[in-house]
């Protein structure tokens, strides 16, 4: 630490690099938090978690018994609990019980009969005053956080497995909902209707994710083992189906330039240009998502390519021509990297796959070892802030992988039953997870810091003890030397006395004359 401070004073070290290294260290040493605990009041499994992107402060938790809980993750700062020795218990600042219509309006009391569970939830990206939930009873609901009541409701008549709201263009007011019906529904908050459907899957859809870059691109995953990309402006069919046997890509770059992990040669940016330049033309932004094998039409709408023997029309009209599969089992969850270049998926075949969207949805063929996912129900995976690390529910544990290489760097064990969901806290560089054991656990590097602090205290105590011993030894050394000097002097005097010759006294002094 002293060396680091000395280098920083001299301006030798790269402060940005030190921050990146510290983030890597904290993620590689995640463990159950020593000082933070989340208190739950639900009696069902935790199905979904979300942290708002506006402030990175409020945690939204929904469970199988229909209870909604909201936590303030800045509570320790508000209470001035800056001393790490004080354990912070996060109590829900808002608890809502969803009740049936016969049980009265929604509120914080326990009257009425609870509805069936909630499968998915998400904050409104630019304001924490609104959040969305998808229920097993087939409703997609828009909630007012301040009033703790439903402001809008969409009845889809099928169990809602997943919902997604675009974080790029928040003004389109469209909620994408994946249900047990093969059609993906788009709920329009302006018209309070859900008439727009994405038709193509043959079985129920378990996951839907809006692209973090394009406001018109959606990825869906289904029980039919396929992942499809859609342009919501088109009403006929999907743009692309991902093929697990279509490998390609010259290299992988995840995160920014300082923290990217590469395989082989990264080369030039795929697609060219700056992906973050939102002032580009609409046609050019579409080309950024266009694979090499796709051709754009004159109306600036991307045409779907021929995939294998599947050549055109709706997938439901060509049952004899198979659409390529992304997994060999039900696909349970997906997650986009923050830049929108890659898509991560996991399925009931216990495989995790990373797809290069800029290379036409090519499978990067990266192996993620020891992945375990045999349940055919939706779950929630997540990525770190820069997308460099992947957090995957793995039975009763959570596996932490390097996204670009597939290396398993950490296994988080603490839950007693199957883990259903996890979400990354970008502000604290921590992880929050929910499970069938009805617990919500907080994971950070406080345990590692505590070990380091204890080691530092032990080293400091040992140094003090050695210093004290040296001081006592140094104070005892002069006394011994003085004693030795006195003894030596006495011995020398005695020896001199014994060896000196004896002289007789001249008693008679006679003169020569006498």
N, C-alpha and C positions, 0 to 999 in steps of 0.2 A: 504493500500500500504506500509506504513512504517513497519507494522508488517511482511508483506511478505519479505521486504528487510532485516529486522532484522533476520528472520529465515533463509534466504538464506545465510547471512553472517556467521551465526553459523553452517550452513550445516545441519539444521534440516529438511527442506522441500525437497521433491523429485522433482528435476527440471523437469524430464521427465513427471511426473504426472501433474505438473503445466502447462506444455506445452499442454498436452492432455486436461486438464480442460479448458484452454483458447480457444482451438480449438472448443470444445463443446459449450462453451459460445458464441463464435462468430457465429457458425452455428445456434444456437437457437435464436439469435437476428438479423438475416439477415433482411435487409430492403433496400429500395432504397438508393443508394449511395448519400451522400451529396456533395462529392468532385469530383466524377468521372462521366462523361457523354460521351456516344458514339454517334457520329454524323453520320447519315445515308444519303445516296444520292440515295437510291433505291426507285422505285415507286411501287413496288410489295411487297407482304408479305415475311417475313424472313422465309425460309423453313428449313435451317440447319445451325448449328454452330459447329466449332471445334477449339480447342486450341492445338498447337503442343506439343507433349510429349518430344521432344528433349530439348527444352529450357523453355517450359511453358511461352512463351512470345507472340507469334503471334496468333491473333484471325482471323479465316477464316469464312466469312459470305457470304451465297449465298441466292438469293431471287427469287421470282416467275417471275420477269421480266428479268431474265438472267444476272443480274449484280453480279460480284464477288468483294468483298471488303476485304482487309486485314488490320488489325490494329496492332500497336505495343503497347502492354499493359505496357511496361516499359518506355513509353514516359515521364511520370512524373519524373522518375529518371534521364533520359537523360537530361531533361531540368532543373535539380536541383530544382524541385518544391517539396522540402521537407517540406515546410510549409503547413499544412493541410488546412489553411484558403484560399489557392489558389485553385480554382476549375479547374480540368484538363478536357479538352475536347479532346477526342481521335478522331483525323481525320484519314481517311484511308490513309495509306502510299502507297497503290496500289489499283486502281479501274479499273476493266476490264469489258467491254461490249462485251458479246458474240454476234457475228453477223453471218448472213447467208453467205453462200458461195458466193452469188451474191453481197453481200455488202462489200466484201474485207476481208482482214485478220483481225485477232483479234488485238485489241489495246486499247488505252486509249481514243480515240476520240469517238464522238457520231455518226459517219457516219454509214450508213447501217441500215438494219432492224434487230431488236433484235430477237434472237431465242426464243423459248418457255422456260419456267422457268427451274431452276435447283432444283432438289429434294434432293440431298445428296452431301456431300463433306467430304473429309478427307485429313489430312496432311500425307506425307510420314513419317513414324515413326522416322527415324534416320537423316533426313535432311529436312530443311525447303525450300530447293531449288525446291522441287517437291510437288505437291498436286494433288488429284484426284477429279473429279466431275462426277455425274450422272445426265443426262438431261432428261427432259420430252420428248424430241425428239428422245430418244432411243440411245443416244451416251454415252459411258463412255470415258472420256477424261483424259489424263495425261498432266498436265500443267507444264511448266518451269517457276518458279517464277521470276527469274532474267530477262528472256526475255519477260515475260508476253504473252506467246503464247503456242499453243498446240504442244506437241512433239509426242504424240501418240493418236490415236482415234480408238475406237471399236464400230462398228455399230451393235447393238443388235436387231434393228427393232421393239422394244417394249419399252414402257415408262419405264424408270428406276426409281424404287421406293426407293432403298437403295443400298449402296455400302459399302464394308468393306475390309480392308487390314490387314493382320496379323501383330501384333506388337511383336510377339515372334520370328518368323523366317522371317526376311525381305529379305532373299535371294531367296525365292521361286518365287517372282515377280508375284504373282497371286492376282487379284482383283476379289472378289466375288460380283456379281451383282444380285439383286432381281428385277424382272420386272413384268409386267402385264401377262407375260407368266408363266405357272406353273413351268417351268424349271428354276433352278438357274444356271446362267452362270458363268464360271471361265475364266477370261481374262488373258492370259499369255503375259506379256510384252516382254518376250524374243523372242517369235515367232510372236507377233502381231496378235494373233488369239484368238478366244473364242470357241474352239471346245468342251471343257469339260463341261458337263452338269450334274446337280444333279436332277434326275427325280423321282417324287413321289407325289408332291402336285397336287391337282386337280383344284385349282384356283390360281389367281395371288398371288405372294409372295410380302409382304409389308416390311419385315425387314429381314436382314441378319447380323449376328454378328460372327466374328471369335473369338475363345476361346483365352483368354489372357494367357493361359498356354500351350496348345497343338497347334502346328503349323498345325495339320491335322484335327482338330475338328471345325465344323461350326454348328451354330444353325440358323434355318430359321423359319419364322412365316408367315402364309398365311391367305387369306380370307376364306379358308376351315376350320378355327378354330383350326388348328393343329400347334404344334411346333415340329420340327423334328431335330435330331442331326445326322450329317453326318461325315463320314470319307472320305476325298477327294481322298484317295488312292483306294477306292472302286468305282466301276462303276455301280453296280447292284441296290442297294437300300439303304435306310437310316439305321442307327444303332438303333435308339430309337425314339419313339413318346411319348411325355409327356401326361399323363392322369390326368385330374383335379380331378378325384375321387380316385386316388391312393395316399392316405395320408400316411405319415410315417416319420421316422427320430426321433432319441432319443434326439436331441438337436441341437441348432443352434449357431454357432460361426462365427461372421463376424468381420473382422479386425484382428489385431495382439493381442497378449496376454494381453497387457495393456489396450486396448480399446475395447475388444470384449464384445458383449451383448449376454447373453445366455438365453435359455429357458430350464427349467428343468435341467437335467444333461448333460453337454457337452460330457463327456466321452473321450475315446481315439480318436485320429485322424482317420477319415474314410479312409480306403484303406491302412493305415500304411505307414511308411517311410516319407521322406522329399520331399514335392512336389516341392521345389525349387532346388532340386539337379538335374541339367540338365546333369550330367555325368552318370545318370542311363541308363540302357540298354533300347533299343527301346521297347522291349517286356514288360518291367516293367512299362514304362511310359504309355503304352496302358492299363495296368491293373489298373492304377490309375483312369481311366475313365470308367472302366468296372463295371456295377452294379452287385449285387450278383446273379441276375437271368440270367446273360449273361455267356456264355461259349466261351472260345477262341479256335480257330481251330489250327491245326498243323502248319499252315502257318503264325501264329502270327497275324492274322487279326481277329478282334472281330466279332463274329457272332451275327446277330440281333435276339432278343428274340421273342417268340410268344406273341403278345399283343392281349388279348381277343380272338376273333375268327379269327384275321388276322394272318396267319401262314407263309406266304412266298411270294417271287416274288415281282414284281413291284406293287405298289399300283394301278396303272392304269389298271392292268390286273385282279384285284379282286375287282370289284366295289361293289359286294354284301357283302363283308366283310369290315366293317367299321373300320377305324383307330381311336383310342381314341382322343378325343378333349381336348384341353388345356383350352379353353374359350368357352363361349356360344355366342360369337360374333366374328367379325373380329379382329384379333390381329394386333395392329398398331405399337408396338415398343417393343424392348427387350434391356436388359443391363446385362452384366456379372459383378459379383463382382470381385475386383482386383485379388483375389487368384484363381479365376476360379472354386470355389466350388459350387457356386450358380448362378442361372439365374433368373432375374426379368423380368416379362412380363406384359403388359397392353393391354386390349382389349376394343372393342366397347360395351361390356356388363358392362362397368364401374366397372371392377374388376382388382385388381392388385394381381399377384400371384408370390410367391417365390418358386423356384424349387431347390431341393437338388440333384445336379447331381451325387454326390458320393453315394447316396442311390437309384440309378436307376431312377433318375428323379422324385423322390417323391414330391408330393405337400405338402408343410409345413403347409398348412391350416391356415396361418396367415391372419387375417382380417385387411385390410387397410381402415378405415372408410372414408366416404364422398368423395370417389373417383368418378370422373365424366369424362367419355370419351365416347361420343355417336357418334363421327364422324368416318367414315370408311376410313380415309386417314392416311398416315404415320405421326407419330410425333416422338419426340426425348425425351427420359427420360435419367437421368444420376444419378450417385452415387458420394458420397464424396470420398476423397482420400483413406480412409480405408474401404469404402463400408458401413459405419455405418448408413449413412443417404441417403434417396432416395428422389430425386426431380422429381415430377410428374406434367406435365401440366394439369391443372384442369379448363378447360374453359378459363376465363379471368384471372385466378389466378394460382399460383403454390403452390402445397402442399408439405411440407417437412415432411417426415415420418422417424421414426426409422425403419431401415430395418429389424432388428431381432424381433421386437415386434409389429410393425404396428402402434405405437402411432403417432398421428398427433401432431407435435410440433410447426408448424408454417404455416401460410398462407400468401403468398406474393402477394399483390395486387398492381397493378400499370399500367397494360396494359388495353387498351380500347376494344380490341377484343380478339379472341381466341389465346391462346399461342400455338405455333407450336413446339418450340424447346428450349432446355436449355442445357448448358454445364458448368461444374464446373472448376473453375480456382484453381488448386492445389497450385500454388505459393502464391496467395493472400487469399486463403480460401474464395473465393467469387463465385458468380454465375452470368452467363450471359444468357439472355433469348431473344428470338425473337418471334414476333407475327404477326397476320394479320394486325395490325395497322401500320405496316412498321417501328416499333421502335425496337431498341436493347437496353435493359436496363441492368444496372450494379447493382448488389445487394451485399452489404457488411454490416459490422456492424459499419460503420462510424456514422450513426445516433445515435446508442446507445452510442458510444464513445462521441459524441457531447453532449448528454444528461448528461452523467457522468461528462464531463468537466464542463458543465454549473452548475451542482449540486455542483461540487467541488468549483467553483468560488463563488457560492452563500454561501456555507458554510464558505469559507474563508472570504468573506465580512462580514458575520454575526459575525464570531469570532473577526474580527478587530473592528467591531462596539461595541461588548460587552467588548472588552479589553479597548477601548477608554472610554466607560462609567465607567468602573471600575477605570480607572486612574483618571478621573475627580472626581469621588466619593471619592477616596482616598485622593486627593489633597484638597478637600473641607472639609474633616473630621477633620484635625488638626485645621483649622480656627475656626470651630464651637466649638471644645473643648477648645481652648484658650479663646474665647468669654465667654463661660460658666464659666471658671475658674475665669476670671476677675469679672464677675457679682457676683459670689459666694463670693469672697474676699471682695468686697464693701459691700455686705449685711451683712457679718459677722462683719465688722468694725462698721457699723452703729448700729447693735444690741448691741455690746459691749459698745458703747458709751452711749446708752440709759439705759442700765441696771447697769452701774457702780454707787456706792453710792456717794452723795454729801458731801464734807468735808469743814467745816468753818475754815477760817484762824485765828490763835490765835494772836489777836492784842495786848493784854496786858499781858506782861510776868511779873507777880508779884512773888516775892520770898516768901518763907514760913515765913521768919523772919518778913516780912512786914505784 
